[in-house]
């Protein structure tokens, strides 16, 4: 199909029906029908064309990880809301490129409206700026580039920049540093406390030691709000006070956790986020948007602009400088992904997101209580939000084997990580359809595999 005609309309309706049938009956399936890569590759060999559309997509439906299944409790990838899924069709059909205003006037103002709405939720001032990006990794890089723009303005190359972050910081922080030409040895990690938060006292000692040197200075403190490992939230207000005392930049990787701002019950977890100089926020995690939609927000927008200053008269001109989003990001080909969140907020409202946030938090808490009361599993921490790590009371090898056997069975999908030098089992309760019975059944499945 290369034209929008009656035949492609019929095919589109058939695909939509197949997708909705698939999700509506998802609990009749395994969470994954496990096949080795070689078998899957044989199913998707590219031929000479002529395939019927709905039968061609069947292997994709059958062998995907079924994120909509209530027993999916794995990575931080959500089962998207249906309104946002339909928005993806709209975005792809219109195919607007939002880096330059004249290429997407309506798409540009939608993104600006979404960014301003999110900034308002965080308590950011009117001079703040931000943009949609591909996700938390790009947002963290962008925030640190803005930090470097201010660092260079203040230090004029006289001092070597250091980045300081918590021991559980996302790997994208070290990767961003490498991209920026900062060696990994200059990304200094602070130990975490018993609650897996950055140790504020240890950070204060390190900052004091750095201030005593003439050759280096801190480009940024990087905090985390909703860490990947445990979902922990750093003490942002205390970190902001240290930022002020040592005159540096505070960036917060809140890709996972910033969405709690929409819940009155949970927003205390990010108390102090309004004082950050920049932060990452991924609506494609805990706002149930399809991949990809990340956001970077910078409190003083001048540093975001300076980070991406470029001479491109064929795209950017002074008359529209305030509306060319491409002047705030590395991207030139830029999909109008903010439409997904805009359409969801317009039709379903923020309350639907808040309800989902509180539901997954409650189910996570239930799992924690069940594990805590058991005699064969141990809770590795008390969850603040929707990520929880626990461990079978055996050894590392057994815990690794249990996870692998469980996901291959298709009965549930969980992940695994290393926490305080121990192999642990990890869940992210990210599906609002997951109930108490599903997490209890997951534990029962693990017990049967011991």
Secondary structure, DSSP 8 states (H G I E B T S, - for coil): --S-SHHHHHHHHHHHHHHHHHHHTGGGS-S-----HHHHHHHT---SS---HHHHSHHHHHHS--TTSTTB--SS-----HHHHHHHHHHHHH--BTTSGGG-HHHHHHHHHHHHHHHHHHT--TT-EEEEESSHHHHHHHHHHHHHHHHHHHHTTSSEEEEEEETT--HHHHHHHHHTT--GGGEEEE-B-TTSSB-HHHHHHHHHHHHT-SSEEEEEEEEEBS-TTT--B--HHHHHHHHHHHT--EEEE-TTTGGGGG-TTTGGGGTTGGG-SEEEEEHHHHT---S--EEEEESSHHHHHHHT----TTT--GGGTTT-GGGGSS-SS-B-THHHHHHHHHHT-HHHHHHHHHHHHHHHHHHHHHHHH-SSEEESS--SSSEEEEEESS-HHHHHHHHHHHHHHTS-B-EEEEETTEEEEEEE---TT--HHHHHHHHHHHHHH-
